[in-house]
Amino acid sequence: MNFFNFDSEQLMPHDMISKTLYWVPRILTILAILFMTMFSFDVFGGNESLGIKLLGFLVHNIPVLILVGILIIAWKWEMAGGALFMLASVCGAVFFHSFSGNPASLIVIAPFLLTGLLFILHHVLYHVAKKE
């Protein structure tokens, strides 16, 4: 019995790779959105009234709500959602001046670029290839 002679299909069947590529971008997006939401809780530290704090919380979460909307689109239409996530990451990079003195903002932006690529990759590998 040769332990080093194995077929990669035995280790990771086609269905397992498909399911992994299906769930990884969705879970990564949810985690990145929760990470962004965490930064909006700083509004509750001041001495303002509860109404002002809630309004500040809502304003801080506008990008999060947009990303949740994109995730809903990506869940149903992977190609469109992937393109929107990539566009959102480019817009975020421009807004945060990521490439001209603010490289730390890439920690927030990079997951959405990655998930956009993964949504598109899953669509191309498993939906376009299935039609052929």
N, CA, C and O atoms as a GROMACS GRO file, in nm:
protein
  528
    1MET      N    1   0.085  -0.118   0.000
    1MET     CA    2   0.000   0.000   0.000
    1MET      C    3   0.089   0.123   0.000
    1MET      O    4   0.172   0.141   0.089
    2ASN      N    5   0.071   0.208  -0.100
    2ASN     CA    6   0.152   0.328  -0.114
    2ASN      C    7   0.073   0.447  -0.060
    2ASN      O    8  -0.031   0.483  -0.115
    3PHE      N    9   0.122   0.507   0.048
    3PHE     CA   10   0.050   0.619   0.109
    3PHE      C   11   0.068   0.750   0.033
    3PHE      O   12  -0.010   0.843   0.051
    4PHE      N   13   0.169   0.757  -0.051
    4PHE     CA   14   0.197   0.882  -0.122
    4PHE      C   15   0.134   0.889  -0.259
    4PHE      O   16   0.143   0.992  -0.326
    5ASN      N   17   0.072   0.781  -0.303
    5ASN     CA   18   0.006   0.779  -0.432
    5ASN      C   19  -0.144   0.795  -0.409
    5ASN      O   20  -0.214   0.698  -0.382
    6PHE      N   21  -0.192   0.918  -0.419
    6PHE     CA   22  -0.333   0.942  -0.396
    6PHE      C   23  -0.386   1.036  -0.504
    6PHE      O   24  -0.310   1.107  -0.569
    7ASP      N   25  -0.513   1.032  -0.519
    7ASP     CA   26  -0.582   1.117  -0.615
    7ASP      C   27  -0.644   1.234  -0.540
    7ASP      O   28  -0.707   1.214  -0.436
    8SER      N   29  -0.628   1.355  -0.592
    8SER     CA   30  -0.682   1.472  -0.522
    8SER      C   31  -0.835   1.469  -0.517
    8SER      O   32  -0.894   1.529  -0.428
    9GLU      N   33  -0.898   1.401  -0.610
    9GLU     CA   34  -1.043   1.389  -0.608
    9GLU      C   35  -1.090   1.309  -0.489
    9GLU      O   36  -1.202   1.329  -0.441
   10GLN      N   37  -1.006   1.216  -0.438
   10GLN     CA   38  -1.043   1.139  -0.320
   10GLN      C   39  -1.041   1.227  -0.196
   10GLN      O   40  -1.123   1.210  -0.106
   11LEU      N   41  -0.947   1.320  -0.191
   11LEU     CA   42  -0.936   1.406  -0.074
   11LEU      C   43  -1.043   1.515  -0.072
   11LEU      O   44  -1.105   1.539   0.031
   12MET      N   45  -1.064   1.580  -0.185
   12MET     CA   46  -1.162   1.689  -0.192
   12MET      C   47  -1.252   1.665  -0.312
   12MET      O   48  -1.220   1.708  -0.423
   13PRO      N   49  -1.363   1.599  -0.291
   13PRO     CA   50  -1.454   1.576  -0.403
   13PRO      C   51  -1.507   1.707  -0.460
   13PRO      O   52  -1.503   1.811  -0.395
   14HIS      N   53  -1.556   1.698  -0.579
   14HIS     CA   54  -1.607   1.815  -0.651
   14HIS      C   55  -1.713   1.889  -0.571
   14HIS      O   56  -1.711   2.012  -0.565
   15ASP      N   57  -1.804   1.816  -0.508
   15ASP     CA   58  -1.910   1.878  -0.430
   15ASP      C   59  -1.855   1.955  -0.310
   15ASP      O   60  -1.906   2.061  -0.275
   16MET      N   61  -1.752   1.901  -0.248
   16MET     CA   62  -1.694   1.967  -0.131
   16MET      C   63  -1.626   2.099  -0.170
   16MET      O   64  -1.638   2.198  -0.098
   17ILE      N   65  -1.557   2.099  -0.282
   17ILE     CA   66  -1.493   2.222  -0.330
   17ILE      C   67  -1.600   2.324  -0.365
   17ILE      O   68  -1.586   2.443  -0.334
   18SER      N   69  -1.706   2.280  -0.430
   18SER     CA   70  -1.814   2.370  -0.467
   18SER      C   71  -1.880   2.430  -0.344
   18SER      O   72  -1.908   2.550  -0.341
   19LYS      N   73  -1.905   2.348  -0.244
   19LYS     CA   74  -1.968   2.399  -0.122
   19LYS      C   75  -1.874   2.494  -0.048
   19LYS      O   76  -1.918   2.593   0.009
   20THR      N   77  -1.745   2.463  -0.048
   20THR     CA   78  -1.648   2.551   0.017
   20THR      C   79  -1.643   2.685  -0.053
   20THR      O   80  -1.645   2.790   0.011
   21LEU      N   81  -1.636   2.682  -0.187
   21LEU     CA   82  -1.635   2.807  -0.262
   21LEU      C   83  -1.768   2.880  -0.253
   21LEU      O   84  -1.773   3.001  -0.275
   22TYR      N   85  -1.873   2.810  -0.221
   22TYR     CA   86  -2.003   2.875  -0.202
   22TYR      C   87  -2.007   2.948  -0.068
   22TYR      O   88  -2.051   3.063  -0.062
   23TRP      N   89  -1.960   2.883   0.038
   23TRP     CA   90  -1.978   2.939   0.172
   23TRP      C   91  -1.867   3.032   0.217
   23TRP      O   92  -1.894   3.124   0.295
   24VAL      N   93  -1.744   3.015   0.172
   24VAL     CA   94  -1.633   3.099   0.218
   24VAL      C   95  -1.657   3.248   0.192
   24VAL      O   96  -1.640   3.327   0.285
   25PRO      N   97  -1.695   3.291   0.071
   25PRO     CA   98  -1.717   3.435   0.053
   25PRO      C   99  -1.834   3.489   0.137
   25PRO      O  100  -1.829   3.603   0.182
   26ARG      N  101  -1.936   3.408   0.156
   26ARG     CA  102  -2.050   3.455   0.235
   26ARG      C  103  -2.012   3.473   0.382
   26ARG      O  104  -2.046   3.574   0.444
   27ILE      N  105  -1.942   3.375   0.438
   27ILE     CA  106  -1.901   3.384   0.578
   27ILE      C  107  -1.799   3.495   0.597
   27ILE      O  108  -1.806   3.571   0.694
   28LEU      N  109  -1.703   3.507   0.505
   28LEU     CA  110  -1.604   3.613   0.514
   28LEU      C  111  -1.669   3.751   0.506
   28LEU      O  112  -1.628   3.843   0.576
   29THR      N  113  -1.768   3.765   0.421
   29THR     CA  114  -1.839   3.893   0.409
   29THR      C  115  -1.914   3.925   0.538
   29THR      O  116  -1.910   4.039   0.584
   30ILE      N  117  -1.982   3.827   0.594
   30ILE     CA  118  -2.055   3.851   0.720
   30ILE      C  119  -1.957   3.892   0.830
   30ILE      O  120  -1.985   3.984   0.907
   31LEU      N  121  -1.843   3.824   0.839
   31LEU     CA  122  -1.745   3.859   0.941
   31LEU      C  123  -1.688   4.000   0.919
   31LEU      O  124  -1.669   4.074   1.014
   32ALA      N  125  -1.661   4.036   0.793
   32ALA     CA  126  -1.608   4.168   0.763
   32ALA      C  127  -1.711   4.277   0.793
   32ALA      O  128  -1.676   4.385   0.840
   33ILE      N  129  -1.839   4.249   0.767
   33ILE     CA  130  -1.945   4.345   0.798
   33ILE      C  131  -1.957   4.361   0.949
   33ILE      O  132  -1.974   4.473   0.998
   34LEU      N  133  -1.949   4.253   1.024
   34LEU     CA  134  -1.953   4.263   1.170
   34LEU      C  135  -1.832   4.340   1.223
   34LEU      O  136  -1.844   4.416   1.320
   35PHE      N  137  -1.716   4.320   1.161
   35PHE     CA  138  -1.596   4.395   1.199
   35PHE      C  139  -1.616   4.544   1.178
   35PHE      O  140  -1.577   4.625   1.262
   36MET      N  141  -1.676   4.581   1.064
   36MET     CA  142  -1.704   4.722   1.039
   36MET      C  143  -1.807   4.778   1.136
   36MET      O  144  -1.797   4.893   1.179
   37THR      N  145  -1.906   4.698   1.171
   37THR     CA  146  -2.010   4.742   1.264
   37THR      C  147  -1.951   4.771   1.401
   37THR      O  148  -1.998   4.861   1.472
   38MET      N  149  -1.849   4.696   1.438
   38MET     CA  150  -1.787   4.715   1.568
   38MET      C  151  -1.736   4.859   1.588
   38MET      O  152  -1.739   4.911   1.699
   39PHE      N  153  -1.689   4.922   1.480
   39PHE     CA  154  -1.636   5.057   1.492
   39PHE      C  155  -1.744   5.162   1.516
   39PHE      O  156  -1.713   5.274   1.558
   40SER      N  157  -1.868   5.130   1.490
   40SER     CA  158  -1.974   5.229   1.507
   40SER      C  159  -2.024   5.238   1.651
   40SER      O  160  -2.102   5.328   1.684
   41PHE      N  161  -1.982   5.148   1.736
   41PHE     CA  162  -2.027   5.152   1.876
   41PHE      C  163  -1.959   5.262   1.957
   41PHE      O  164  -1.995   5.283   2.073
   42ASP      N  165  -1.862   5.333   1.899
   42ASP     CA  166  -1.796   5.440   1.972
   42ASP      C  167  -1.889   5.560   1.996
   42ASP      O  168  -1.859   5.644   2.080
   43VAL      N  169  -2.000   5.568   1.924
   43VAL     CA  170  -2.092   5.681   1.942
   43VAL      C  171  -2.162   5.676   2.078
   43VAL      O  172  -2.213   5.779   2.124
   44PHE      N  173  -2.164   5.562   2.142
   44PHE     CA  174  -2.234   5.550   2.270
   44PHE      C  175  -2.148   5.593   2.388
   44PHE      O  176  -2.191   5.580   2.503
   45GLY      N  177  -2.029   5.644   2.364
   45GLY     CA  178  -1.940   5.683   2.471
   45GLY      C  179  -1.953   5.827   2.516
   45GLY      O  180  -1.897   5.863   2.620
   46GLY      N  181  -2.023   5.910   2.444
   46GLY     CA  182  -2.031   6.052   2.476
   46GLY      C  183  -2.141   6.085   2.576
   46GLY      O  184  -2.202   5.996   2.635
   47ASN      N  185  -2.164   6.214   2.593
   47ASN     CA  186  -2.266   6.263   2.687
   47ASN      C  187  -2.392   6.312   2.617
   47ASN      O  188  -2.473   6.380   2.679
   48GLU      N  189  -2.411   6.279   2.491
   48GLU     CA  190  -2.527   6.323   2.416
   48GLU      C  191  -2.651   6.243   2.457
   48GLU      O  192  -2.642   6.143   2.528
   49SER      N  193  -2.765   6.290   2.411
   49SER     CA  194  -2.890   6.218   2.440
   49SER      C  195  -2.895   6.088   2.359
   49SER      O  196  -2.820   6.069   2.264
   50LEU      N  197  -2.984   6.000   2.401
   50LEU     CA  198  -2.996   5.870   2.335
   50LEU      C  199  -3.034   5.886   2.188
   50LEU      O  200  -2.986   5.810   2.103
   51GLY      N  201  -3.120   5.983   2.157
   51GLY     CA  202  -3.160   6.006   2.017
   51GLY      C  203  -3.042   6.044   1.930
   51GLY      O  204  -3.029   5.996   1.817
   52ILE      N  205  -2.955   6.131   1.979
   52ILE     CA  206  -2.836   6.172   1.904
   52ILE      C  207  -2.741   6.054   1.887
   52ILE      O  208  -2.681   6.037   1.781
   53LYS      N  209  -2.728   5.974   1.991
   53LYS     CA  210  -2.641   5.856   1.983
   53LYS      C  211  -2.693   5.755   1.880
   53LYS      O  212  -2.616   5.700   1.802
   54LEU      N  213  -2.824   5.732   1.881
   54LEU     CA  214  -2.882   5.639   1.784
   54LEU      C  215  -2.869   5.691   1.641
   54LEU      O  216  -2.844   5.615   1.548
   55LEU      N  217  -2.887   5.822   1.624
   55LEU     CA  218  -2.869   5.881   1.492
   55LEU      C  219  -2.723   5.867   1.446
   55LEU      O  220  -2.697   5.834   1.330
   56GLY      N  221  -2.631   5.891   1.537
   56GLY     CA  222  -2.489   5.872   1.504
   56GLY      C  223  -2.457   5.728   1.470
   56GLY      O  224  -2.378   5.700   1.380
   57PHE      N  225  -2.519   5.635   1.544
   57PHE     CA  226  -2.501   5.492   1.515
   57PHE      C  227  -2.553   5.458   1.377
   57PHE      O  228  -2.489   5.382   1.304
   58LEU      N  229  -2.667   5.513   1.340
   58LEU     CA  230  -2.724   5.489   1.208
   58LEU      C  231  -2.634   5.546   1.099
   58LEU      O  232  -2.611   5.481   0.997
   59VAL      N  233  -2.584   5.667   1.119
   59VAL     CA  234  -2.497   5.730   1.019
   59VAL      C  235  -2.367   5.652   1.004
   59VAL      O  236  -2.318   5.634   0.892
   60HIS      N  237  -2.312   5.604   1.115
   60HIS     CA  238  -2.189   5.524   1.108
   60HIS      C  239  -2.211   5.393   1.032
   60HIS      O  240  -2.117   5.339   0.973
   61ASN      N  241  -2.334   5.343   1.034
   61ASN     CA  242  -2.362   5.213   0.973
   61ASN      C  243  -2.418   5.222   0.831
   61ASN      O  244  -2.461   5.121   0.777
   62ILE      N  245  -2.418   5.339   0.771
   62ILE     CA  246  -2.464   5.349   0.631
   62ILE      C  247  -2.379   5.260   0.539
   62ILE      O  248  -2.436   5.188   0.458
   63PRO      N  249  -2.245   5.263   0.548
   63PRO     CA  250  -2.167   5.171   0.462
   63PRO      C  251  -2.198   5.024   0.492
   63PRO      O  252  -2.198   4.942   0.401
   64VAL      N  253  -2.224   4.992   0.617
   64VAL     CA  254  -2.258   4.855   0.654
   64VAL      C  255  -2.390   4.814   0.589
   64VAL      O  256  -2.403   4.703   0.538
   65LEU      N  257  -2.489   4.903   0.592
   65LEU     CA  258  -2.618   4.872   0.530
   65LEU      C  259  -2.605   4.853   0.380
   65LEU      O  260  -2.671   4.768   0.321
   66ILE      N  261  -2.519   4.934   0.317
   66ILE     CA  262  -2.493   4.918   0.173
   66ILE      C  263  -2.430   4.782   0.147
   66ILE      O  264  -2.468   4.713   0.052
   67LEU      N  265  -2.333   4.744   0.229
   67LEU     CA  266  -2.267   4.614   0.212
   67LEU      C  267  -2.361   4.497   0.238
   67LEU      O  268  -2.350   4.394   0.173
   68VAL      N  269  -2.452   4.512   0.331
   68VAL     CA  270  -2.553   4.408   0.354
   68VAL      C  271  -2.642   4.395   0.230
   68VAL      O  272  -2.678   4.284   0.190
   69GLY      N  273  -2.678   4.508   0.170
   69GLY     CA  274  -2.756   4.504   0.046
   69GLY      C  275  -2.681   4.434  -0.066
   69GLY      O  276  -2.739   4.356  -0.142
   70ILE      N  277  -2.551   4.462  -0.077
   70ILE     CA  278  -2.470   4.395  -0.179
   70ILE      C  279  -2.461   4.245  -0.150
   70ILE      O  280  -2.465   4.164  -0.242
   71LEU      N  281  -2.449   4.208  -0.022
   71LEU     CA  282  -2.445   4.066   0.013
   71LEU      C  283  -2.574   3.996  -0.026
   71LEU      O  284  -2.571   3.883  -0.074
   72ILE      N  285  -2.688   4.062  -0.006
   72ILE     CA  286  -2.816   4.003  -0.046
   72ILE      C  287  -2.820   3.982  -0.197
   72ILE      O  288  -2.868   3.879  -0.245
   73ILE      N  289  -2.769   4.079  -0.272
   73ILE     CA  290  -2.761   4.065  -0.418
   73ILE      C  291  -2.667   3.951  -0.455
   73ILE      O  292  -2.698   3.869  -0.542
   74ALA      N  293  -2.550   3.947  -0.390
   74ALA     CA  294  -2.450   3.845  -0.422
   74ALA      C  295  -2.499   3.705  -0.387
   74ALA      O  296  -2.460   3.608  -0.452
   75TRP      N  297  -2.582   3.694  -0.286
   75TRP     CA  298  -2.632   3.562  -0.247
   75TRP      C  299  -2.716   3.502  -0.359
   75TRP      O  300  -2.714   3.381  -0.381
   76LYS      N  301  -2.790   3.587  -0.429
   76LYS     CA  302  -2.876   3.539  -0.537
   76LYS      C  303  -2.805   3.542  -0.673
   76LYS      O  304  -2.813   3.446  -0.749
   77TRP      N  305  -2.735   3.651  -0.702
   77TRP     CA  306  -2.666   3.667  -0.830
   77TRP      C  307  -2.518   3.691  -0.802
   77TRP      O  308  -2.476   3.804  -0.778
   78GLU      N  309  -2.440   3.584  -0.806
   78GLU     CA  310  -2.300   3.589  -0.764
   78GLU      C  311  -2.216   3.682  -0.851
   78GLU      O  312  -2.131   3.755  -0.799
   79MET      N  313  -2.237   3.682  -0.980
   79MET     CA  314  -2.156   3.764  -1.069
   79MET      C  315  -2.180   3.913  -1.041
   79MET      O  316  -2.086   3.990  -1.029
   80ALA      N  317  -2.306   3.952  -1.031
   80ALA     CA  318  -2.339   4.092  -1.004
   80ALA      C  319  -2.290   4.133  -0.865
   80ALA      O  320  -2.232   4.241  -0.848
   81GLY      N  321  -2.312   4.047  -0.767
   81GLY     CA  322  -2.268   4.077  -0.631
   81GLY      C  323  -2.117   4.085  -0.620
   81GLY      O  324  -2.064   4.172  -0.551
   82GLY      N  325  -2.047   3.994  -0.689
   82GLY     CA  326  -1.901   3.999  -0.688
   82GLY      C  327  -1.848   4.127  -0.749
   82GLY      O  328  -1.754   4.188  -0.697
   83ALA      N  329  -1.909   4.169  -0.860
   83ALA     CA  330  -1.868   4.295  -0.923
   83ALA      C  331  -1.898   4.413  -0.831
   83ALA      O  332  -1.818   4.507  -0.824
   84LEU      N  333  -2.011   4.411  -0.763
   84LEU     CA  334  -2.045   4.520  -0.671
   84LEU      C  335  -1.951   4.524  -0.552
   84LEU      O  336  -1.914   4.632  -0.506
   85PHE      N  337  -1.911   4.408  -0.500
   85PHE     CA  338  -1.815   4.406  -0.389
   85PHE      C  339  -1.680   4.461  -0.434
   85PHE      O  340  -1.614   4.534  -0.360
   86MET      N  341  -1.639   4.426  -0.555
   86MET     CA  342  -1.512   4.479  -0.605
   86MET      C  343  -1.522   4.631  -0.626
   86MET      O  344  -1.428   4.704  -0.595
   87LEU      N  345  -1.635   4.678  -0.678
   87LEU     CA  346  -1.656   4.821  -0.695
   87LEU      C  347  -1.659   4.891  -0.558
   87LEU      O  348  -1.604   5.001  -0.544
   88ALA      N  349  -1.723   4.830  -0.460
   88ALA     CA  350  -1.727   4.888  -0.326
   88ALA      C  351  -1.588   4.897  -0.265
   88ALA      O  352  -1.557   4.994  -0.196
   89SER      N  353  -1.504   4.798  -0.289
   89SER     CA  354  -1.369   4.803  -0.234
   89SER      C  355  -1.286   4.911  -0.303
   89SER      O  356  -1.204   4.976  -0.238
   90VAL      N  357  -1.305   4.930  -0.432
   90VAL     CA  358  -1.234   5.038  -0.502
   90VAL      C  359  -1.284   5.174  -0.452
   90VAL      O  360  -1.204   5.264  -0.428
   91CYS      N  361  -1.414   5.188  -0.436
   91CYS     CA  362  -1.469   5.314  -0.382
   91CYS      C  363  -1.418   5.339  -0.241
   91CYS      O  364  -1.387   5.453  -0.205
   92GLY      N  365  -1.410   5.235  -0.160
   92GLY     CA  366  -1.358   5.249  -0.025
   92GLY      C  367  -1.211   5.289  -0.026
   92GLY      O  368  -1.168   5.371   0.056
   93ALA      N  369  -1.134   5.232  -0.118
   93ALA     CA  370  -0.993   5.268  -0.127
   93ALA      C  371  -0.975   5.415  -0.166
   93ALA      O  372  -0.887   5.483  -0.115
   94VAL      N  373  -1.060   5.462  -0.257
   94VAL     CA  374  -1.054   5.603  -0.298
   94VAL      C  375  -1.100   5.693  -0.182
   94VAL      O  376  -1.037   5.795  -0.154
   95PHE      N  377  -1.208   5.655  -0.115
   95PHE     CA  378  -1.261   5.736  -0.006
   95PHE      C  379  -1.163   5.746   0.110
   95PHE      O  380  -1.146   5.854   0.168
   96PHE      N  381  -1.099   5.635   0.146
   96PHE     CA  382  -1.007   5.634   0.259
   96PHE      C  383  -0.863   5.669   0.221
   96PHE      O  384  -0.774   5.664   0.306
   97HIS      N  385  -0.840   5.704   0.096
   97HIS     CA  386  -0.704   5.737   0.046
   97HIS      C  387  -0.606   5.625   0.082
   97HIS      O  388  -0.499   5.650   0.136
   98SER      N  389  -0.644   5.503   0.051
   98SER     CA  390  -0.567   5.386   0.091
   98SER      C  391  -0.427   5.381   0.032
   98SER      O  392  -0.335   5.329   0.095
   99PHE      N  393  -0.411   5.433  -0.086
   99PHE     CA  394  -0.283   5.419  -0.154
   99PHE      C  395  -0.199   5.546  -0.148
   99PHE      O  396  -0.099   5.559  -0.219
  100SER      N  397  -0.240   5.639  -0.063
  100SER     CA  398  -0.160   5.760  -0.048
  100SER      C  399  -0.150   5.799   0.099
  100SER      O  400  -0.185   5.911   0.137
  101GLY      N  401  -0.103   5.708   0.179
  101GLY     CA  402  -0.077   5.742   0.317
  101GLY      C  403  -0.167   5.679   0.420
  101GLY      O  404  -0.152   5.709   0.539
  102ASN      N  405  -0.260   5.593   0.381
  102ASN     CA  406  -0.348   5.528   0.478
  102ASN      C  407  -0.358   5.379   0.448
  102ASN      O  408  -0.466   5.329   0.418
  103PRO      N  409  -0.246   5.307   0.455
  103PRO     CA  410  -0.251   5.164   0.421
  103PRO      C  411  -0.329   5.080   0.522
  103PRO      O  412  -0.369   4.968   0.489
  104ALA      N  413  -0.352   5.130   0.644
  104ALA     CA  414  -0.427   5.054   0.744
  104ALA      C  415  -0.572   5.034   0.702
  104ALA      O  416  -0.637   4.940   0.747
  105SER      N  417  -0.624   5.121   0.616
  105SER     CA  418  -0.763   5.105   0.572
  105SER      C  419  -0.781   4.981   0.485
  105SER      O  420  -0.894   4.936   0.465
  106LEU      N  421  -0.673   4.926   0.435
  106LEU     CA  422  -0.684   4.804   0.355
  106LEU      C  423  -0.732   4.686   0.439
  106LEU      O  424  -0.784   4.588   0.384
  107ILE      N  425  -0.715   4.694   0.571
  107ILE     CA  426  -0.766   4.588   0.659
  107ILE      C  427  -0.917   4.580   0.649
  107ILE      O  428  -0.974   4.471   0.657
  108VAL      N  429  -0.982   4.694   0.631
  108VAL     CA  430  -1.128   4.696   0.619
  108VAL      C  431  -1.172   4.670   0.476
  108VAL      O  432  -1.276   4.608   0.454
  109ILE      N  433  -1.094   4.714   0.378
  109ILE     CA  434  -1.134   4.709   0.238
  109ILE      C  435  -1.101   4.576   0.171
  109ILE      O  436  -1.180   4.526   0.091
  110ALA      N  437  -0.986   4.518   0.203
  110ALA     CA  438  -0.938   4.397   0.134
  110ALA      C  439  -1.035   4.279   0.141
  110ALA      O  440  -1.049   4.209   0.040
  111PRO      N  441  -1.102   4.252   0.253
  111PRO     CA  442  -1.194   4.137   0.253
  111PRO      C  443  -1.305   4.147   0.148
  111PRO      O  444  -1.349   4.045   0.096
  112PHE      N  445  -1.348   4.268   0.118
  112PHE     CA  446  -1.457   4.283   0.020
  112PHE      C  447  -1.405   4.263  -0.123
  112PHE      O  448  -1.479   4.216  -0.210
  113LEU      N  449  -1.281   4.300  -0.148
  113LEU     CA  450  -1.220   4.270  -0.278
  113LEU      C  451  -1.205   4.118  -0.294
  113LEU      O  452  -1.235   4.063  -0.399
  114LEU      N  453  -1.158   4.053  -0.188
  114LEU     CA  454  -1.141   3.908  -0.190
  114LEU      C  455  -1.274   3.836  -0.208
  114LEU      O  456  -1.285   3.743  -0.288
  115THR      N  457  -1.377   3.879  -0.134
  115THR     CA  458  -1.506   3.812  -0.147
  115THR      C  459  -1.567   3.837  -0.285
  115THR      O  460  -1.634   3.749  -0.340
  116GLY      N  461  -1.546   3.955  -0.339
  116GLY     CA  462  -1.594   3.980  -0.475
  116GLY      C  463  -1.530   3.884  -0.575
  116GLY      O  464  -1.598   3.829  -0.661
  117LEU      N  465  -1.400   3.865  -0.562
  117LEU     CA  466  -1.331   3.770  -0.650
  117LEU      C  467  -1.381   3.628  -0.628
  117LEU      O  468  -1.397   3.552  -0.724
  118LEU      N  469  -1.406   3.590  -0.503
  118LEU     CA  470  -1.453   3.455  -0.474
  118LEU      C  471  -1.596   3.430  -0.524
  118LEU      O  472  -1.626   3.322  -0.572
  119PHE      N  473  -1.683   3.531  -0.513
  119PHE     CA  474  -1.818   3.517  -0.568
  119PHE      C  475  -1.810   3.496  -0.720
  119PHE      O  476  -1.878   3.409  -0.774
  120ILE      N  477  -1.729   3.575  -0.787
  120ILE     CA  478  -1.716   3.562  -0.933
  120ILE      C  479  -1.653   3.428  -0.969
  120ILE      O  480  -1.696   3.363  -1.064
  121LEU      N  481  -1.550   3.387  -0.894
  121LEU     CA  482  -1.485   3.258  -0.921
  121LEU      C  483  -1.583   3.143  -0.908
  121LEU      O  484  -1.585   3.054  -0.992
  122HIS      N  485  -1.665   3.144  -0.803
  122HIS     CA  486  -1.763   3.036  -0.787
  122HIS      C  487  -1.863   3.037  -0.902
  122HIS      O  488  -1.900   2.932  -0.953
  123HIS      N  489  -1.907   3.155  -0.941
  123HIS     CA  490  -2.002   3.163  -1.052
  123HIS      C  491  -1.941   3.108  -1.181
  123HIS      O  492  -2.005   3.030  -1.252
  124VAL      N  493  -1.820   3.148  -1.210
  124VAL     CA  494  -1.756   3.104  -1.334
  124VAL      C  495  -1.728   2.954  -1.332
  124VAL      O  496  -1.753   2.885  -1.430
  125LEU      N  497  -1.677   2.903  -1.221
  125LEU     CA  498  -1.640   2.762  -1.216
  125LEU      C  499  -1.760   2.668  -1.211
  125LEU      O  500  -1.754   2.559  -1.268
  126TYR      N  501  -1.866   2.707  -1.145
  126TYR     CA  502  -1.973   2.611  -1.121
  126TYR      C  503  -2.104   2.641  -1.191
  126TYR      O  504  -2.189   2.552  -1.203
  127HIS      N  505  -2.123   2.763  -1.237
  127HIS     CA  506  -2.247   2.791  -1.309
  127HIS      C  507  -2.223   2.801  -1.458
  127HIS      O  508  -2.300   2.746  -1.537
  128VAL      N  509  -2.120   2.869  -1.497
  128VAL     CA  510  -2.088   2.880  -1.640
  128VAL      C  511  -2.041   2.746  -1.693
  128VAL      O  512  -2.079   2.705  -1.802
  129ALA      N  513  -1.955   2.676  -1.614
  129ALA     CA  514  -1.905   2.546  -1.657
  129ALA      C  515  -2.015   2.442  -1.664
  129ALA      O  516  -2.008   2.350  -1.746
  130LYS      N  517  -2.118   2.454  -1.580
  130LYS     CA  518  -2.229   2.360  -1.580
  130LYS      C  519  -2.312   2.374  -1.707
  130LYS      O  520  -2.370   2.276  -1.753
  131LYS      N  521  -2.318   2.494  -1.763
  131LYS     CA  522  -2.397   2.517  -1.885
  131LYS      C  523  -2.328   2.461  -2.008
  131LYS      O  524  -2.393   2.433  -2.109
  132GLU      N  525  -2.196   2.445  -2.001
  132GLU     CA  526  -2.122   2.398  -2.120
  132GLU      C  527  -2.131   2.250  -2.139
  132GLU      O  528  -2.074   2.197  -2.234
   0.00000   0.00000   0.00000
